[in-house]
Amino acid sequence: MKPHLRRARVADLGTITRFRLQRTNWLAARGSDQWTRAGRGLPIETFVRSVARAVRQGETWIAEVDGEPAGTITVNDRADENLWSPGELADAVIIHYMIVDLRFAGNRVGEALLAHAAQLARRRRRTWVRLDAWTTNEDLHAYYLRAGFRLARIAGPEATGPSRALFERPTAAWSHTFTRPTLTLAAGETTRLTLDPAGWPLAQHPFLRAHPGVITEPGPATTT
């Protein structure tokens, strides 16, 4: 079933906290220090306060599958200092705290959350969707690459946090609406489809690269 997105409510904070603790344990079992104190991750209390502020400001969303909370994402125009330049922030929405419940991994929940961020970017007339990922989590980096993002850079030493891998994807890359084919028939001719020239197949589009198709979720995307 396609995930349904809704704004998070204060009552969802317990669910979001559960997502975070579940994901931290999952990552630790695979040798990652993401979100741990040893890896300089935020204490869970700090995380909860930060998410609570985002929820009150209407920046956090919940993905539901069959009415069950399946994931969360926060989208705004802010980032930690020394990651993105002021110009990059002004022309983008920034993703934070994207987590998918392990029970729903493989159901394209992460893909739906990222597409929702792109929809918000379009509404705000922002050209880019950007995020910072845990610097040492190469599996997470691979996930974003499969999702159509590119690694813009690893932020320099002036950015002292543990999430310095900067990824971005053009908002327009989510625009997969093409002109509907027109059916034309000539005498003695079998069916022929004529496409409006403006409806470039995505793989031939002069600006966009091919869509990556179904995005495998290795335990979904998790950002700072």
Secondary structure in CASP SS format (residue, H / E / C, confidence):
PFRMAT SS
TARGET T0000
AUTHOR 0000-0000-0000
METHOD secondary structure of the structure
MODEL  1
M C 1.00
K C 1.00
P C 1.00
H E 1.00
L E 1.00
R E 1.00
R E 1.00
A C 1.00
R C 1.00
V H 1.00
A H 1.00
D H 1.00
L H 1.00
G H 1.00
T H 1.00
I H 1.00
T H 1.00
R H 1.00
F H 1.00
R H 1.00
L H 1.00
Q H 1.00
R H 1.00
T H 1.00
N H 1.00
W H 1.00
L H 1.00
A H 1.00
A H 1.00
R C 1.00
G C 1.00
S C 1.00
D C 1.00
Q C 1.00
W C 1.00
T C 1.00
R C 1.00
A C 1.00
G C 1.00
R C 1.00
G C 1.00
L C 1.00
P C 1.00
I H 1.00
E H 1.00
T H 1.00
F H 1.00
V H 1.00
R H 1.00
S H 1.00
V H 1.00
A H 1.00
R H 1.00
A H 1.00
V H 1.00
R H 1.00
Q C 1.00
G C 1.00
E C 1.00
T E 1.00
W E 1.00
I E 1.00
A E 1.00
E E 1.00
V E 1.00
D C 1.00
G C 1.00
E E 1.00
P E 1.00
A E 1.00
G E 1.00
T E 1.00
I E 1.00
T E 1.00
V E 1.00
N E 1.00
D C 1.00
R C 1.00
A C 1.00
D C 1.00
E C 1.00
N C 1.00
L C 1.00
W C 1.00
S C 1.00
P H 1.00
G H 1.00
E H 1.00
L H 1.00
A H 1.00
D C 1.00
A E 1.00
V E 1.00
I E 1.00
I E 1.00
H E 1.00
Y E 1.00
M E 1.00
I E 1.00
V E 1.00
D C 1.00
L H 1.00
R H 1.00
F H 1.00
A C 1.00
G C 1.00
N C 1.00
R C 1.00
V H 1.00
G H 1.00
E H 1.00
A H 1.00
L H 1.00
L H 1.00
A H 1.00
H H 1.00
A H 1.00
A H 1.00
Q H 1.00
L H 1.00
A H 1.00
R H 1.00
R H 1.00
R C 1.00
R C 1.00
R C 1.00
T C 1.00
W E 1.00
V E 1.00
R E 1.00
L E 1.00
D E 1.00
A E 1.00
W C 1.00
T C 1.00
T C 1.00
N C 1.00
E H 1.00
D H 1.00
L H 1.00
H H 1.00
A H 1.00
Y H 1.00
Y H 1.00
L H 1.00
R H 1.00
A C 1.00
G C 1.00
F C 1.00
R E 1.00
L E 1.00
A E 1.00
R E 1.00
I E 1.00
A C 1.00
G C 1.00
P C 1.00
E C 1.00
A C 1.00
T C 1.00
G C 1.00
P C 1.00
S C 1.00
R C 1.00
A E 1.00
L E 1.00
F E 1.00
E E 1.00
R E 1.00
P E 1.00
T H 1.00
A H 1.00
A H 1.00
W H 1.00
S C 1.00
H C 1.00
T C 1.00
F C 1.00
T C 1.00
R C 1.00
P C 1.00
T E 1.00
L E 1.00
T E 1.00
L C 1.00
A C 1.00
A C 1.00
G C 1.00
E C 1.00
T C 1.00
T C 1.00
R E 1.00
L E 1.00
T E 1.00
L C 1.00
D C 1.00
P C 1.00
A C 1.00
G C 1.00
W C 1.00
P C 1.00
L H 1.00
A H 1.00
Q H 1.00
H C 1.00
P C 1.00
F C 1.00
L C 1.00
R C 1.00
A C 1.00
H C 1.00
P C 1.00
G C 1.00
V C 1.00
I C 1.00
T C 1.00
E C 1.00
P C 1.00
G C 1.00
P C 1.00
A C 1.00
T C 1.00
T C 1.00
T C 1.00
END
